[in-house]
Amino acid sequence: MSLLAVGTVAFDQIETPFGKRDRALGGSATYLTLAARFMADDINLVAVVGNDFPEEFVEVLRSRHINLDGLERRSDQKTFAWGGRYHYDLNNRDTLFTDLNVLSEFNPTLPAHYTNSRIVCLGNLDPSVQASVMDQADNPDLVLCDTMNFWIENTPDALRSLLGRIDCLVINDSEAREMADDPNLIVAARKIRAMGPKILIIKKGEHGALMFAGETVFSVPAYPLEDIQDPTGAGDAFMGGFAGYLSGCSEINLDALKHALVYGSVVASFTVEKFGPEGLYELSRPQIMQRIDAFRDLTTIPLDAIPNV
Amino acid sequence: MSLLAVGTVAFDQIETPFGKRDRALGGSATYLTLAARFMADDINLVAVVGNDFPEEFVEVLRSRHINLDGLERRSDQKTFAWGGRYHYDLNNRDTLFTDLNVLSEFNPTLPAHYTNSRIVCLGNLDPSVQASVMDQADNPDLVLCDTMNFWIENTPDALRSLLGRIDCLVINDSEAREMADDPNLIVAARKIRAMGPKILIIKKGEHGALMFAGETVFSVPAYPLEDIQDPTGAGDAFMGGFAGYLSGCSEINLDALKHALVYGSVVASFTVEKFGPEGLYELSRPQIMQRIDAFRDLTTIPLDAIPNV
């Protein structure tokens, strides 16, 4: 199945206790598409960059068979740039700067051959931009959406109306608690799904993720890693891996959703082992499959019955 | 297999957003034994209470077939009392008071028929008291130990020497990070196991628990609950359920340890649904078995292979 991913393509300045990168390739659309490519056969990227965006970064995506017809180039502006510094525990970070540049006027028009993409991934953007992409999509099978505290706080109405139109919301635990105004994640999930999304995925960083679908709650831990270099993009890589896996399935049922959650977790775990998206550059399917087996060992309750003494 | 649990039997004052209890039955030994009783056939409690401890609380334990020959009564002192107030999110609490009373001179002598207990649970106490109980135990099959930040910070040497003698350490994630002085739980686990315990269990509250045994890492989520009344004693109930399950096994192998981790999580989940230990009073094995099945649904990755497209 074809997959469309709209989001940012950016310059990232990243500082972690383990190193530093300046003007590295970043952005949600970058991570979404690089993570989705392992299962999706037709990946359509939608984003905008400026006149300072280097051809070598374009080549990173093109050489990995990501369709860039939807990558708008603005000759009159600079590329969106973000800088962040992670705390020693990697669970918190300070934003050093956010230069919107081209993003301030981003109003994407989908290339004609994008409009029939079967799976649409709305990366974290202004809800009105996410909605305009949905307006141009021709009845996709599944629409996934990410958002962040900024939009929850500043554009609640636009976000609310968008939630009524999507199938799957992918947010982190602090965003879920804030959106539902409830500290209990299970209660928060019920309240958020009542706003529209049939499927809700709550990302919990080092604690893994929870998926709510129908009457089902499904939990996956994070893959246990001793050496985490940079958490940047892990959430987008998770969403991209999740959506990419589903795009490789003949049918999107509960088993497929569970497999996709594991798949997304695995791809995210490779992402954080290197800086920026570097962990996704050379990643291979056999490496992914091997770590999926490790996930089974990590979570499978032995099948022999627990004795009811 | 017989199980010995040493810890506190206390008066708890509990305040949560959902209610309040004054002079309720509490203490680690209370939760450990009440949680262990569902699988253990012979539960030996070791603790001390004062002249103000009511017979009705003694009866709560005795009526549930917990051996109280090791419950010392001090006629000259008051019972240990603790008071705590939980924040709105239940993940943090403020200690309102800690009246050690009888606990300040607690130096337990095991009844003769306790000394051959096969599983020994050392509830959170001064490491020197935990060590003295180990000294009196006759070569148990498994020794489990809990501790807390206070002992990590104030009696590091006594705790270190104890860690060299036990089989399984059960602590929460903040204690693990502090003990190992490392923010990464996987690194922390390696460092802590190098201090002695072959098995390490890290409790993560609403995020479940991690078990490290041999080369295995095993993860269980917390049971998804919308209605949590009081987290008090959840960690002790978890440890009691874990140890109690193992005491019902003919052999303590990796599968048994995994089952025990699920069993402890289930018993803990029933504990937090009511105030104090009330959730453990009427709990039945069928209820536990039913929730164990729910845990399988919550964590089992569907067995059909993930297509390697």
HADDOCK unambig.tbl for C-alpha pairs under 7 A between the chains (distance, minus, plus):
assign (segid A and resid 39 and name CA) (segid B and resid 309 and name CA) 6.14 0.50 0.50
assign (segid A and resid 89 and name CA) (segid B and resid 183 and name CA) 5.14 0.50 0.50
assign (segid A and resid 183 and name CA) (segid B and resid 89 and name CA) 5.13 0.50 0.50
assign (segid A and resid 184 and name CA) (segid B and resid 226 and name CA) 6.75 0.50 0.50
assign (segid A and resid 186 and name CA) (segid B and resid 224 and name CA) 6.29 0.50 0.50
assign (segid A and resid 186 and name CA) (segid B and resid 225 and name CA) 6.45 0.50 0.50
assign (segid A and resid 186 and name CA) (segid B and resid 226 and name CA) 5.46 0.50 0.50
assign (segid A and resid 187 and name CA) (segid B and resid 226 and name CA) 5.38 0.50 0.50
assign (segid A and resid 207 and name CA) (segid B and resid 207 and name CA) 6.20 0.50 0.50
assign (segid A and resid 217 and name CA) (segid B and resid 298 and name CA) 5.85 0.50 0.50
assign (segid A and resid 218 and name CA) (segid B and resid 298 and name CA) 4.67 0.50 0.50
assign (segid A and resid 218 and name CA) (segid B and resid 299 and name CA) 6.02 0.50 0.50
assign (segid A and resid 219 and name CA) (segid B and resid 221 and name CA) 6.72 0.50 0.50
assign (segid A and resid 219 and name CA) (segid B and resid 298 and name CA) 5.87 0.50 0.50
assign (segid A and resid 219 and name CA) (segid B and resid 299 and name CA) 5.54 0.50 0.50
assign (segid A and resid 220 and name CA) (segid B and resid 299 and name CA) 6.79 0.50 0.50
assign (segid A and resid 221 and name CA) (segid B and resid 219 and name CA) 6.72 0.50 0.50
assign (segid A and resid 224 and name CA) (segid B and resid 186 and name CA) 6.28 0.50 0.50
assign (segid A and resid 225 and name CA) (segid B and resid 186 and name CA) 6.45 0.50 0.50
assign (segid A and resid 226 and name CA) (segid B and resid 184 and name CA) 6.74 0.50 0.50
assign (segid A and resid 226 and name CA) (segid B and resid 186 and name CA) 5.48 0.50 0.50
assign (segid A and resid 226 and name CA) (segid B and resid 187 and name CA) 5.40 0.50 0.50
assign (segid A and resid 255 and name CA) (segid B and resid 302 and name CA) 6.07 0.50 0.50
assign (segid A and resid 258 and name CA) (segid B and resid 301 and name CA) 6.60 0.50 0.50
assign (segid A and resid 259 and name CA) (segid B and resid 301 and name CA) 6.79 0.50 0.50
assign (segid A and resid 259 and name CA) (segid B and resid 306 and name CA) 6.71 0.50 0.50
assign (segid A and resid 296 and name CA) (segid B and resid 301 and name CA) 6.78 0.50 0.50
assign (segid A and resid 298 and name CA) (segid B and resid 217 and name CA) 5.85 0.50 0.50
assign (segid A and resid 298 and name CA) (segid B and resid 218 and name CA) 4.68 0.50 0.50
assign (segid A and resid 298 and name CA) (segid B and resid 219 and name CA) 5.87 0.50 0.50
assign (segid A and resid 299 and name CA) (segid B and resid 218 and name CA) 6.01 0.50 0.50
assign (segid A and resid 299 and name CA) (segid B and resid 219 and name CA) 5.53 0.50 0.50
assign (segid A and resid 299 and name CA) (segid B and resid 220 and name CA) 6.79 0.50 0.50
assign (segid A and resid 299 and name CA) (segid B and resid 299 and name CA) 6.42 0.50 0.50
assign (segid A and resid 300 and name CA) (segid B and resid 300 and name CA) 5.94 0.50 0.50
assign (segid A and resid 301 and name CA) (segid B and resid 258 and name CA) 6.60 0.50 0.50
assign (segid A and resid 301 and name CA) (segid B and resid 259 and name CA) 6.80 0.50 0.50
assign (segid A and resid 301 and name CA) (segid B and resid 296 and name CA) 6.80 0.50 0.50
assign (segid A and resid 302 and name CA) (segid B and resid 255 and name CA) 6.06 0.50 0.50
assign (segid A and resid 306 and name CA) (segid B and resid 259 and name CA) 6.69 0.50 0.50
assign (segid A and resid 309 and name CA) (segid B and resid 39 and name CA) 6.17 0.50 0.50
